[in-house]
């Protein structure tokens, strides 16, 4: 493979149960200053756009959420020339109206992780990226509109609370998250989204709802989440996710016009 072949416009991260996207991809290893990414990069084409696919946990699901090298993963995407990043993930619902099998295109996150390497800027140049609206203002509405057009049940906004893992929540923790009005719970969206912004990449989260976090309060018929149940529902949704990703990629604008590409313009103290 030549150096020119090692390029991509679009990056897709595969979450739990989502380990393949491209037909007959080319596999490459990418080195980064932050260590090895989760796995090899798979390069291919969708709708005339070059795409890099990376399994977030590794193809054999060997990396738990707190051990993923998020900085290496996003740096690898950037080094290949990626500008658009899709971060689909398995997620739990915290609210009765957000049902398993539905998609949520999140517009906010709450970070409840700890000790994760979550910035490229440890000095000497102090950098503060804006955090008010962390997801790409072009990709988010495009994802919502495309899902609706395909008939995929989708929520056009939602707050995801990102927990450290690898354990699931206690009932008290889940009740607390729910009473805050947050809709989605996940273990991987942070720091992925902020690292993308630090690299001036466009990033969208697509949460595939697999379960109610610890059941629905007062409903004995709904069991608390298990990993096996998460994977089962995620696999059932994989084809819908592939259709959605292909349709969004086909509609990506050229060139980018959103603010993500200039996120560092006023973020540095020098």
C-alpha positions in Angstrom: 0.0 0.0 0.0 1.4 3.4 -1.0 1.4 6.4 1.3 -1.4 8.0 -0.8 -3.5 4.9 -0.2 -3.2 5.4 3.6 -5.7 8.2 3.5 -9.3 8.6 4.6 -11.9 11.3 4.8 -14.3 9.6 7.2 -13.7 7.7 10.4 -16.0 5.2 12.1 -15.5 3.7 15.5 -17.1 0.3 16.1 -18.5 -0.3 19.6 -19.6 -3.4 21.5 -20.9 -5.9 19.0 -20.1 -3.8 15.9 -16.9 -5.2 14.5 -17.2 -4.9 10.7 -18.4 -2.2 8.3 -16.5 -2.2 5.1 -16.4 -4.8 2.2 -13.0 -6.2 1.4 -11.1 -3.5 3.4 -7.3 -3.0 3.5 -5.8 -3.4 6.9 -3.1 -1.1 8.1 -1.3 -0.4 11.4 -0.9 3.2 12.5 1.7 4.4 14.9 1.0 7.4 17.1 2.9 9.4 19.7 0.4 8.1 22.3 0.9 4.4 21.8 -1.0 1.9 19.8 -4.7 2.3 18.8 -7.2 -0.3 19.8 -6.6 -2.3 16.6 -5.6 -2.1 13.0 -7.3 0.4 10.8 -9.6 -1.0 8.1 -9.7 1.2 5.0 -12.3 1.1 2.3 -14.9 3.2 0.4 -18.5 4.1 1.0 -20.5 6.2 -1.5 -17.3 7.5 -3.1 -15.8 8.6 0.3 -12.7 6.9 1.7 -13.5 5.5 5.2 -11.3 4.3 8.1 -13.0 1.8 10.5 -11.5 1.1 13.9 -13.0 -1.2 16.5 -12.9 0.7 19.8 -12.5 -2.3 22.0 -10.5 -4.4 19.5 -11.9 -7.0 17.2 -11.9 -9.6 20.0 -13.3 -7.1 22.5 -10.2 -7.3 24.6 -10.2 -3.7 25.9 -12.6 -2.6 28.7 -13.8 1.0 28.5 -11.3 2.4 31.0 -8.3 0.8 29.2 -9.0 2.1 25.7 -6.3 4.3 24.4 -8.6 7.1 23.3 -5.8 9.5 22.4 -4.1 7.0 20.1 -7.4 6.2 18.4 -8.3 9.7 17.6 -4.7 10.7 16.7 -4.6 7.7 14.2 -7.8 9.0 12.6 -6.4 12.5 12.2 -3.1 11.2 10.9 -4.9 9.5 8.0 -6.6 12.7 7.0 -10.0 12.0 8.6 -12.3 15.1 9.0 -15.6 13.4 9.9 -15.9 10.9 12.8 -18.8 8.8 13.7 -18.9 7.3 17.2 -21.7 4.8 17.4 -22.0 2.9 20.8 -24.1 0.6 22.8 -25.9 2.5 25.5 -28.5 2.2 28.2 -31.7 4.2 28.6 -32.4 6.2 31.8 -35.9 7.3 30.8 -39.0 5.2 30.0 -39.7 7.0 26.7 -36.2 6.1 25.3 -36.7 2.5 24.4 -34.4 -0.4 23.6 -33.9 -0.7 19.8 -34.1 3.1 19.3 -31.3 5.5 18.4 -30.3 8.7 20.3 -28.2 11.4 18.6 -26.8 13.0 21.7 -26.3 16.7 22.0 -24.8 16.9 25.5 -22.6 14.7 27.8 -21.9 14.5 31.5 -18.5 13.1 32.4 -18.4 10.8 35.4 -15.2 9.0 34.5 -11.9 9.3 36.3 -8.2 9.2 35.6 -8.6 8.9 31.8 -6.1 10.7 29.6 -8.5 13.2 28.1 -6.4 15.9 26.4 -3.5 16.4 24.0 -2.6 19.7 25.7 -0.7 19.2 28.9 1.4 22.3 28.2 3.5 24.3 27.6 0.8 25.9 25.5 -2.4 26.2 27.6 -5.5 25.3 25.5 -9.1 25.5 26.5 -11.5 24.3 23.8 -15.1 25.4 24.0 -17.4 22.8 25.5 -20.9 24.2 25.4 -22.0 22.3 22.3 -19.6 19.3 22.1 -21.0 17.5 19.0 -20.7 18.7 15.4 -23.5 21.1 14.3 -23.4 19.7 10.8 -23.3 15.9 11.6 -25.9 15.9 14.3 -28.9 17.3 12.3 -27.7 15.3 9.3 -27.8 12.1 11.3 -31.2 12.8 12.7 -32.7 13.7 9.4 -31.2 10.7 7.7 -32.5 8.3 10.4 -36.0 9.6 10.1 -35.8 9.3 6.3 -34.8 5.7 6.7 -37.6 5.0 9.2 -35.3 4.3 12.1 -36.8 5.3 15.5 -34.5 8.1 16.6 -34.4 10.8 19.3 -33.0 14.1 18.0 -31.3 15.0 21.2 -30.3 13.6 24.6 -27.7 13.9 27.4 -25.4 10.9 27.8 -23.8 10.4 31.2 -20.5 8.6 30.7 -19.5 6.3 33.6 -16.1 4.8 34.3 -16.9 1.2 34.0 -16.3 -1.6 33.6 -19.1 -2.3 36.1 -22.7 -1.2 35.5 -24.5 1.3 37.8 -26.0 0.6 41.2 -29.7 1.3 41.5 -29.0 4.4 43.5 -26.6 5.7 40.9 -29.0 5.1 38.1 -31.9 6.7 40.1 -29.7 9.8 40.6 -28.8 10.0 36.8 -32.5 9.6 35.9 -33.7 12.3 38.3 -31.3 14.7 36.6 -33.3 14.3 33.4 -30.4 12.6 31.5 -31.5 10.1 28.9 -28.5 7.9 28.0 -25.8 6.1 29.9 -22.5 4.8 28.3 -18.9 4.1 29.2 -16.9 5.3 26.1 -18.2 8.6 24.7 -15.8 10.5 27.0 -13.1 11.5 26.3 -13.6 10.5 22.6 -15.7 13.5 21.8 -13.4 16.1 23.3 -10.3 14.6 21.8 -12.0 14.9 18.4 -12.7 18.6 19.0 -9.1 19.2 20.1 -8.0 17.7 16.8 -10.5 19.9 15.0 -12.5 16.9 13.8 -16.3 16.8 13.3 -17.8 14.2 15.7 -21.2 12.7 16.2 -22.4 10.2 18.7 -25.1 7.7 17.7 -26.3 5.8 20.8 -27.9 2.5 20.1 -30.2 1.8 23.1 -29.8 -1.8 24.2 -31.5 -1.8 27.6 -33.0 0.1 30.5 -30.0 0.7 32.8 -31.2 -1.1 36.0 -34.7 -1.7 34.8 -37.6 0.7 35.1 -38.3 1.8 38.6 -41.4 0.0 39.9 -41.5 -2.5 37.0 -40.5 -5.9 38.2 -40.8 -7.3 34.6 -37.8 -5.4 33.4 -34.5 -6.9 34.5 -31.3 -4.9 35.2 -28.8 -4.8 32.3 -26.4 -7.6 31.5 -23.5 -7.6 29.0 -25.1 -10.5 27.1 -28.4 -8.6 26.7 -26.5 -5.5 25.5 -24.7 -7.5 22.7 -27.9 -9.3 21.7 -29.8 -6.1 21.1 -26.8 -4.4 19.5 -26.4 -7.2 17.0 -30.1 -6.9 16.1 -29.5 -3.2 15.3 -26.2 -3.6 13.4 -27.8 -3.6 9.9 -29.9 -0.5 10.7 -26.7 1.2 11.9 -24.8 0.2 8.7 -27.7 1.6 6.6 -27.7 4.8 8.5 -23.9 5.3 8.3 -23.8 4.6 4.6 -26.7 7.1 4.0 -25.1 9.8 6.1 -21.7 9.4 4.5 -23.4 9.6 1.0 -24.8 13.0 2.1 -21.7 14.6 3.7 -21.1 18.1 2.4 -17.9 19.1 0.6 -16.1 21.0 2.0 -16.7 21.3 5.7 -18.2 24.7 6.8 -18.8 24.1 10.5 -16.8 25.6 13.4 -15.2 22.2 14.3 -12.4 22.8 11.8 -11.3 26.0 13.6 -11.9 24.8 17.2 -8.4 25.9 18.3 -8.5 29.4 16.7 -9.4 31.1 20.0 -8.6 28.4 22.5 -4.9 29.0 23.3 -3.2 31.2 25.8 0.2 32.2 24.4 
